[in-house]
Each structure stands twice: as structure tokens, then as C-alpha cells.
């Protein structure tokens, strides 16, 4: 079988950096095979795949050593335009690649440049939009879409090119669970028809799909082989310690023997209702409408101090809009929002935004974190000391002098969280806070959210990471098409199959397996929390 990708002794150092981001990486991939690339945040995953279509070094400058061949061609010599005839790439950040005014124009852009006939372009657009569930948005302006919808557009644009090599860098990180599953069902249909390279933290969706696994750590290839060998040769503890996402079904089975189901059942039976806590956010009869047409309709809910309130729902259902209204960034046309006893204001909240780059205000990482302390009244010297301390505690002291815009997506997310938490506000709004993070840092975010709630702060957290919700959720708000369709306990929500379908939510695979085993959602939640151990750190 012919080779699709051949990488030999590859080194790459970004311009201005002294340390290579890739060091001696070698692997080959046959045409028609599917490869999963795993590794902790900052391991070099995105750097590696950017060498396969010529983005590195043609667009992103640096020193490239070693050999890269894609279908026998050298991407560094051929350039991005030539490689686009064979390779399509879905970037981790969808906003970095969308260039057209409408969804239809964006999806058509690639095939048009490949000189595909107009009639076939129309067919490709229809097919690609159907795959990602955006047929109704075909003529919508791209700047009116939610980030999740933009990610679906970026995926559709790549699929419409019908490439020989399709590279997917966290293609479902902003997608609701139902959309992610639908997307990978289609990707599975491409096996054997195209060569696929996938970077994905929702590993349960893909590990049965792939032929090979490449494990990167600190820029080096630590493993290359079959997935069953990867999860058997490298211990679960080693992978978790490194922050590697592992299939939940494997994790649950490996840890189930440690959990006393009878004790969990007794604990569940002895629990009493939680005490009433002070209301931090009250939303009543809220109506809001964008000029583009989307609206929130008659929204009402409460969030209390001491609780982590999770907000879930399909892409484009209004989750980010709702957070912006609570923060005072947007103003409702009707209804009332009370935040900490008064009107909404940015001065009352700490807001971890969906795109971390929107929050950066300085040229160096340490200065970006320090800016929050300066805003609290500390001197620049004191602020820098605290910022260096925060970065060291987070294991990021080595990037303190870097530009925040040059970091990996996972590192950008952690820096944005550190900057916001330094404000020490009583209401914390978190929009997809685990996006782009490896398991280790995701667990730290979960622990931080739980810790802030225990301190008596109120946390409102939007997420599509379904594993996170059972671990930290005290109360759940579910949105669909701008309306609240559920407000209550997670257990009550999970027992409503109709609501799960309506809000494109799915229990994480491990929890779903435990529900079948236990026959009781409440007990399954208890066991899941003990096994995953993200909140108290006893397991991970």
C-alpha cells in the first residue's frame, strides 16, 4: 500500500524560541489509514500536523529539520496552496480560518479554488452542511454564528474539498454531544476512502475508529502503534499522570474494583437535601434579540452562592449570550436581571470567555496575569510577584516571558483562567473553561470551580464536556432555541430521556455504562464521581 505520510527525525523550533517544539519525531501512515494523535497540552500535536500541509514553515515561521513527505511531496517546498489540492485541515480555533461572509460562501471557497464545477459545488455544499447539521444556516452570515456553529462550518468547508488527507485538530471541542457523535459517524464512513489524522480529547468517540495512535510528550514521540497496544502497554496511571485522555469505558472498568458500591448506596440513602443558599443571580422574564434574529425568550432562573450551576444546550441555543447578559456586556430588551443584589456589571464578575485570546491585554504571559492584580490596586511589582507565583503553581513558569498569542490552545486557556481568577470576584462566569485542555488541566479547572463554590462564591459554567457536569454540577440549566427547558438537579435531568434528546445532551460513556450496571441514576452518579475523582483529587 502506498504511503500517505512519511515523517522522519523531524525537529521544529518556532521563530524566537530557543527550544524545539518537535524533537526527532518519526512515523509513517499508509493511504486510507486513520491516525489519532494524543498528548498533554503543549506536547506539539498542533505543531506536528501544521507541517503536513505546509502551514509550517510557509506561514508560521521557524527552523524545520528532518523529512516530511505527504503523498510523496514535501509540503515545505510545495506550499499551502499546492498542498490544498490534497490536504484539508480543520483548525482547533474555527475563528482563525473562517473568511467568507456567509456559510454557503465559506463552504464553497475551497472547491471553487480547486476549480470544481458550479453544479458539483452546490451538491458538495448541501452534503457537507447536512453532515454538520447546518442546512438551515446555509445563507446565514458567519459572524452571526455561535462558536460551536462556526466550528461546524469549518468542518463542512474541509469536507466539501473531498481531500485525500483530512486533518482534524479538536474538531468537536465546541460541539454539543449530539453534533459531535453525528460528525464522527460520518468520519467513520470515510475510512478507507481518505487518510485521516485526528487530534481529539473526546477520545471515546474515536478510539475504536482509528488504526494507529501517536503519543507525543514534550515534542517527542513516545509511542506509535495500534490503539489496543497503546492502552495495554502504557499503564492507565502513566497516561492519567501525563494528562492523557483515555476511554471512559476502560477507566471505569479498571477502577470499578476500588469502589464499594454498597457504601456508595448507603451514603446516597443517608443524604439530606442541601441547605438553602443566598441567591447570587436572579433572572426573570428575560427577553433579548440580536439584529440577526436569534433571541432569548422568557428566560428565568436562579443561581446561588456555594453552587456550581452548569448551563447546557445545543450549539446556538443562547448559552454564551446568557452569560454576557449576566455580566452586563449585553442589555436585555425586556425582563430583569439581578446580580449580587443589584444591576449586572463587569465589575462584579470574573468572566472566563469562550475564546481565551479575547482576554489577553499584554505582550507577556506574566504581565497578562499581573494586569488583574494591578486592577485590584496592587503595585506593578507586587502584581508581578503574584503572577509569577500563580504561573509556577500551575506548572507554567516556563512560559512566563512568552507572548500569550504564541501558546498552545490549552496553555492559552489556563492563562486566561489564571488572569480572571486573580480578580477574586464573588460571581464567576466560565464559558467552556475546559476547551483545549488535557485531562490534567481539565481536572484542575474542575477542582478550582468546586473550590470557589465551597468558598461561598457563585459559579455559572457553560460546557459541552459531559464528563465535567456530573463531577461538579449542583444545579443544571438546559437551553434550547433561546428558552429554558429545564432547571433543577442533574439527576432529574438525566432521568428525562426526552430532555436529553431535545437539548442534544448525552451522559458521558462511563456514566451511561454505570447506569446500566446499577439500574439507578443517583447511585451511578455517586460511583462515577468516586471513580473519576476529579473534584477531591483522590483518583486523578
C-alpha positions in Angstrom: 0.0 0.0 0.0 1.3 3.5 -0.9 2.4 5.8 1.9 0.2 8.9 2.7 2.5 10.4 5.3 6.2 9.8 6.0 7.9 11.8 8.8 11.5 11.1 9.7 13.6 12.7 12.5 11.5 15.9 12.5 12.6 18.9 14.5 10.9 22.3 14.6 11.7 25.4 16.5 9.4 28.4 16.4 10.9 31.8 15.4 12.3 33.5 18.5 12.2 30.3 20.6 15.4 28.5 21.8 13.7 25.2 22.5 12.4 22.9 19.7 8.7 22.2 19.9 9.2 18.9 18.0 12.3 16.7 18.6 13.1 13.7 16.4 9.5 12.7 15.6 9.2 9.8 13.1 6.2 7.8 11.8 4.6 6.6 8.6 0.9 6.3 7.7 -0.4 4.2 4.8 -3.0 5.7 2.5 -6.5 5.1 3.8 -5.4 4.7 7.5 -6.7 6.7 10.4 -4.3 8.1 13.0 -5.1 9.5 16.4 -2.6 11.9 17.9 -2.6 12.2 21.7 -0.6 14.1 24.3 -0.7 16.7 27.0 -1.3 20.4 26.3 1.8 21.9 24.7 3.1 18.5 23.6 3.4 19.6 20.0 0.3 18.0 18.4 -0.9 21.0 16.5 2.7 21.9 15.6 3.2 18.5 14.0 0.1 18.5 11.9 0.8 22.0 10.7 3.9 20.7 9.0 1.8 18.3 6.9 0.1 20.9 4.7 2.9 23.5 4.6 1.5 26.0 7.2 4.8 25.3 8.9 7.1 26.8 7.8 5.4 28.6 4.9 3.0 30.7 7.1 4.3 30.0 10.6 8.0 30.8 10.6 10.7 28.7 12.3 13.5 26.3 11.7 12.4 22.9 10.3 14.8 20.0 10.2 14.2 16.4 9.1 12.0 15.0 6.4 8.2 15.4 5.8 6.5 13.7 2.9 2.8 13.7 2.1 1.8 11.6 -0.9 5.5 11.8 -1.9 5.5 15.6 -1.8 7.5 17.9 0.5 4.9 20.4 2.0 7.5 22.9 2.9 8.6 23.1 -0.8 5.2 22.8 -2.4 3.5 25.4 -0.2 0.0 25.7 1.3 -1.8 26.4 -2.0 -0.4 23.4 -3.7 -1.0 21.1 -0.7 -4.6 22.3 -0.5 -5.3 20.1 -3.6 -4.7 17.1 -1.4 -5.0 18.1 2.2 -7.8 19.7 4.1 -7.3 21.0 7.7 -9.8 21.8 10.4 -8.0 24.1 12.8 -8.5 24.0 16.6 -9.8 27.6 16.6 -12.6 27.9 14.0 -12.4 31.7 14.0 -8.8 31.5 12.7 -9.9 30.0 9.4 -13.4 31.4 8.5 -13.0 34.2 5.9 -16.3 34.4 4.0 -19.4 36.5 4.8 -22.0 33.6 4.6 -22.0 30.0 5.5 -22.6 29.0 1.9 -19.7 31.1 0.6 -17.3 29.7 3.3 -18.1 26.1 2.3 -17.8 26.9 -1.4 -14.5 28.7 -1.1 -12.3 25.5 -1.2 -14.0 23.7 -4.1 -14.1 27.0 -6.1 -10.3 27.3 -5.7 -9.9 23.7 -6.8 -11.9 24.6 -10.0 -14.8 22.2 -9.2 -17.8 22.8 -11.5 -20.5 25.1 -10.1 -23.1 22.3 -10.2 -20.9 19.9 -8.2 -20.0 22.7 -5.7 -23.7 23.1 -4.9 -24.0 19.4 -4.3 -20.9 19.4 -2.1 -22.2 22.3 0.0 -25.5 20.6 0.6 -23.9 17.3 1.6 -21.3 18.9 3.9 -23.9 21.1 5.7 -26.2 18.1 6.2 -23.3 16.2 7.8 -22.7 19.0 10.4 -26.4 19.8 10.8 -26.4 23.4 9.4 -28.7 23.1 6.4 -30.9 25.8 8.0 -28.0 28.2 8.3 -26.8 27.9 4.7 -27.4 31.6 3.9 -26.6 32.9 7.4 -23.8 35.5 8.0 -20.8 33.7 9.5 -20.4 36.5 12.1 -23.9 35.7 13.5 -23.0 32.2 14.4 -22.0 30.8 17.8 -18.5 29.5 18.2 -19.8 25.9 18.0 -21.7 26.7 14.8 -18.5 28.2 13.4 -16.7 25.0 14.2 -19.3 23.1 12.3 -18.9 25.4 9.3 -15.1 24.9 9.4 -15.6 21.2 9.3 -18.1 21.4 6.5 -15.7 23.6 4.5 -13.0 20.9 4.8 -15.3 18.0 4.0 -16.5 19.9 0.8 -13.0 19.7 -0.6 -13.1 15.9 -0.6 -9.4 15.7 0.3 -7.1 12.6 0.1 -5.8 13.6 3.6 -8.2 15.1 6.2 -6.6 16.6 9.3 -8.9 17.3 12.2 -7.5 19.3 15.2 -10.0 19.1 18.0 -12.9 19.3 15.5 -15.6 18.8 18.1 -14.3 20.8 21.1 -17.1 23.4 20.8 -19.8 21.0 19.6 -22.7 19.7 21.6 -22.6 15.9 22.2 -25.2 15.0 19.6 -23.5 17.0 16.9 -20.1 15.5 17.8 -21.5 12.0 17.6 -23.1 12.7 14.2 -19.9 14.2 12.9 -17.9 11.1 13.8 -20.4 8.8 12.3 -19.7 10.5 9.0 -16.0 10.4 9.6 -16.3 6.7 10.2 -17.8 6.4 6.7 -14.7 7.9 5.2 -12.4 5.2 6.5 -10.6 3.6 3.6 -11.7 6.4 1.2 -9.4 9.0 2.7 -6.5 9.2 5.1 -7.5 10.7 8.4 -5.4 12.3 11.1 -7.3 13.3 14.3 -6.4 15.2 17.4 -9.3 14.8 19.8 -9.9 14.9 23.6 -13.3 13.2 23.4 -11.4 10.0 22.9 -14.4 7.7 23.5 -15.8 8.9 20.2 -12.8 8.0 18.1 -10.5 5.3 19.7 -12.4 2.4 18.1 -12.3 4.3 14.8 -8.5 4.6 14.5 -5.8 2.3 13.1 -2.8 3.9 14.8 -2.1 6.1 17.8 0.8 8.6 18.0 1.6 9.7 21.6 3.6 12.9 21.9 5.1 14.3 25.1 7.3 17.4 25.2 7.8 17.3 21.5 8.9 13.7 21.3 7.1 10.6 20.0 6.8 8.2 23.0 4.6 5.6 21.3 3.4 4.8 17.8 1.3 1.7 17.1 -2.1 0.2 17.4 -4.7 1.6 19.9 -5.1 -1.6 21.7 -1.4 -1.8 22.3 -1.2 1.8 23.4 -3.8 1.3 26.2 -2.3 -2.0 27.3 1.4 -1.3 27.1 1.3 2.1 28.8 -0.4 1.9 32.3 -3.6 3.9 33.0 -1.8 5.6 35.8 1.0 6.8 33.5 -1.4 8.2 31.0 -3.5 10.0 33.6 -0.4 11.5 35.3 0.6 12.9 31.9 -2.9 14.4 31.3 -3.8 12.0 28.5 -7.5 11.4 27.8 -8.4 7.7 28.0 -11.6 6.0 27.0 -14.0 6.2 29.9 -15.2 2.7 29.5 -11.6 1.4 30.1 -11.1 3.8 33.0 -14.4 2.7 34.6 -13.6 -1.0 34.3 -10.1 -0.5 35.6 -11.2 1.4 38.7 -14.6 -0.2 39.5 -12.9 -2.8 41.8 -11.8 0.0 44.0 -15.3 1.4 44.6 -17.5 0.0 47.3 -21.0 0.0 45.7 -22.7 -0.8 49.0 -21.0 2.1 50.7 -22.0 4.4 47.9 -25.6 3.2 48.2 -25.6 3.7 52.0 -24.2 7.2 51.5 -26.8 8.0 48.9 -29.6 6.9 51.2 -28.3 8.9 54.1 -28.0 12.2 52.3 -30.5 15.0 53.0 -31.4 18.0 50.9 -28.8 20.7 50.6 -29.3 23.9 52.7 -30.8 27.0 51.1 -28.1 29.4 49.9 -28.2 33.1 49.2 -29.3 33.9 45.6 -26.4 35.5 43.6 -28.2 35.8 40.2 -31.9 36.1 39.6 -33.2 36.3 36.0 -36.9 37.0 35.5 -38.9 37.0 32.2 -35.8 37.9 30.2 -36.2 38.7 26.5 -33.2 39.5 24.3 -32.9 39.7 20.5 -29.9 40.2 18.2 -30.3 42.2 15.0 -29.5 38.9 13.1 -32.7 37.3 14.5 -31.7 35.0 17.4 -33.4 35.7 20.6 -33.7 34.5 24.2 -37.4 34.2 25.2 -38.9 34.4 28.6 -35.8 33.1 30.4 -35.9 32.8 34.1 -33.6 31.0 36.6 -31.7 31.5 39.9 -28.0 30.8 40.7 -26.9 30.6 44.3 -23.7 31.2 46.3 -22.0 28.0 47.1 -23.3 26.2 43.9 -21.8 25.4 40.6 -24.7 26.0 38.2 -24.0 24.2 34.8 -25.6 25.5 31.6 -26.0 23.1 28.8 -27.7 23.0 25.4 -27.2 22.6 21.7 -24.9 24.9 19.7 -26.6 28.2 19.1 -29.1 27.8 21.9 -28.1 31.1 23.7 -25.7 29.9 26.4 -22.9 32.4 25.8 -25.4 35.2 25.2 -27.0 34.4 28.6 -23.6 34.7 30.3 -23.0 38.1 28.6 -26.3 39.4 29.8 -25.5 38.3 33.4 -22.1 40.1 33.0 -23.7 43.3 31.8 -22.0 43.1 28.4 -25.4 42.9 26.7 -28.6 44.6 27.8 -32.0 42.8 27.7 -34.9 44.3 25.8 -37.3 43.1 28.5 -37.2 41.4 31.9 -35.0 41.8 34.9 -31.5 40.5 35.9 -30.3 40.9 39.5 -26.6 40.2 40.2 -25.3 40.2 43.8 -28.2 42.4 44.8 -28.0 45.0 42.0 -27.7 45.6 38.3 -25.3 43.4 36.2 -21.8 44.9 35.8 -18.5 43.6 34.6 -17.0 45.0 37.8 -19.0 42.3 39.8 -17.9 39.2 37.8 -14.9 37.2 36.7 -15.6 36.1 33.2 -13.7 33.3 31.6 -14.6 33.8 27.9 -15.1 31.1 25.3 -12.1 32.4 23.2 -9.1 33.0 25.5 -7.5 35.4 23.1 -10.3 37.9 23.7 -9.0 38.4 27.2 -5.3 39.0 26.6 -4.1 42.5 27.3 -0.3 42.3 27.5 2.7 41.2 25.4 4.0 38.7 28.0 2.1 36.0 29.8 3.2 37.1 33.3 2.1 40.7 32.5 -1.3 39.5 31.4 -1.9 37.7 34.7 -0.4 40.6 36.6 -2.8 43.0 35.0 -5.6 41.6 37.0 -3.8 42.2 40.3 -3.0 45.8 39.2 -6.7 46.2 38.5 -7.3 45.3 42.2 -5.0 48.0 43.3 -1.6 46.2 43.8 1.6 47.9 42.6 3.2 46.6 39.5 6.0 44.9 41.4 3.6 43.2 43.8 1.4 42.1 40.9 4.3 40.6 39.0 5.3 38.6 42.1 1.9 37.2 42.5 1.6 36.4 38.7 4.9 34.5 38.7 3.7 32.6 41.8 0.4 31.7 40.0 2.2 30.5 36.9 4.6 28.4 39.0 1.7 26.8 40.9 0.1 26.0 37.5 3.3 24.5 36.2 3.6 27.2 33.6 6.6 29.2 34.8 8.5 28.3 31.6 6.1 30.3 29.5 6.0 33.4 31.7 8.0 35.5 29.3 6.3 34.2 26.1 3.6 36.1 24.2 0.2 34.7 25.2 -0.8 34.6 21.5 2.1 32.1 20.8 0.9 29.5 23.2 -0.9 26.2 22.5 -4.7 26.4 22.9 -4.5 24.6 26.2 -1.9 26.9 27.6 -3.9 30.0 26.4 -6.9 28.6 28.2 -5.1 28.2 31.5 -3.5 31.6 31.3 -6.9 33.2 30.7 -8.3 31.4 33.7 -5.4 32.5 35.9 -5.9 36.1 34.8 -9.6 36.0 35.6 -9.3 34.2 38.9 -6.8 36.8 40.1 -9.7 39.3 40.2 -11.2 37.3 43.1 -14.8 38.2 42.4 -17.9 36.7 44.1 -19.5 35.6 40.8 -17.5 33.6 38.3 -18.8 33.0 34.8 -17.0 30.3 32.9 -17.7 29.7 29.2 -16.3 26.3 28.0 -13.4 26.5 30.5 -12.0 23.1 29.7 -11.9 23.7 25.9 -8.5 22.7 24.5 -7.2 21.3 27.8 -5.6 18.0 28.5 -7.1 15.8 31.3 -4.7 17.1 34.0 -5.5 20.7 33.5 -9.2 20.0 33.0 -9.3 18.3 36.4 -7.6 21.4 37.9 -10.3 23.6 36.4 -13.0 21.3 37.8 -11.3 21.4 41.2 -11.0 25.2 41.0 -14.7 25.6 40.2 -15.7 23.4 43.1 -13.3 25.1 45.4 -14.7 28.6 44.6 -18.2 27.3 45.2 -17.2 25.9 48.6 -15.8 29.3 49.5 -19.3 30.7 49.1 -18.9 32.1 45.6 -21.4 31.5 42.8 -20.2 29.8 39.6 -22.1 29.7 36.3 -20.4 27.3 33.9 -21.3 26.6 30.3 -19.9 23.4 28.9 -20.2 20.7 26.3 -17.8 18.4 28.1 -20.3 16.0 29.5 -17.8 14.2 31.8 -17.4 17.5 33.7 -21.1 18.0 34.5 -21.6 15.0 36.9 -18.5 15.9 38.8 -19.2 19.5 39.8 -22.9 20.3 39.0 -25.1 21.4 41.9 -27.8 22.7 39.7 -28.4 22.5 35.9 -30.0 24.9 33.4 -30.8 23.5 30.0 -31.5 25.7 27.0 -32.9 25.1 23.6 -33.6 27.7 20.9 -33.3 30.5 23.4 -35.6 29.1 26.0 -35.0 27.4 29.4 -36.4 23.9 29.0 -35.1 22.6 32.4 -33.9 24.0 35.7 -33.2 21.6 38.5 -31.0 18.8 39.7 -28.7 16.8 37.3 -30.2 13.6 38.5 -33.7 14.8 37.5 -32.4 15.9 34.1 -30.6 12.6 33.4 -33.8 10.7 34.1 -35.6 12.7 31.4 -34.8 11.0 28.1 -37.0 13.4 26.2 -35.0 16.4 27.5 -31.6 14.8 26.8 -32.6 14.4 23.1 -34.2 17.9 23.0 -31.0 19.6 24.4 -28.5 17.4 22.4 -27.0 16.2 25.7 -25.7 12.7 26.4 -24.4 11.2 29.6 -20.7 10.6 29.4 -20.0 7.0 28.3 -18.7 5.9 31.7 -21.8 7.2 33.5 -24.1 5.6 30.9 -22.4 2.3 31.5 -22.7 2.7 35.3 -26.4 3.5 35.0 -26.9 0.2 33.1 -25.0 -1.7 35.8 -26.6 0.0 38.8 -30.1 0.5 37.5 -30.3 3.8 39.3 -29.2 7.2 38.1 -28.5 8.5 41.6 -26.2 5.6 42.6 -24.5 5.7 39.2 -23.7 9.4 39.8 -22.1 8.6 43.1 -20.0 5.8 41.7 -19.0 7.9 38.7 -17.8 10.8 40.9 -15.8 8.4 43.1 -14.1 6.7 40.1 -13.3 9.9 38.2 -12.2 11.6 41.3 -11.8 15.0 39.6 -13.2 17.1 42.5 -11.3 15.7 45.5 -8.3 14.6 43.6 -8.3 11.1 45.3 -8.1 9.3 42.0 -6.6 11.5 39.3 
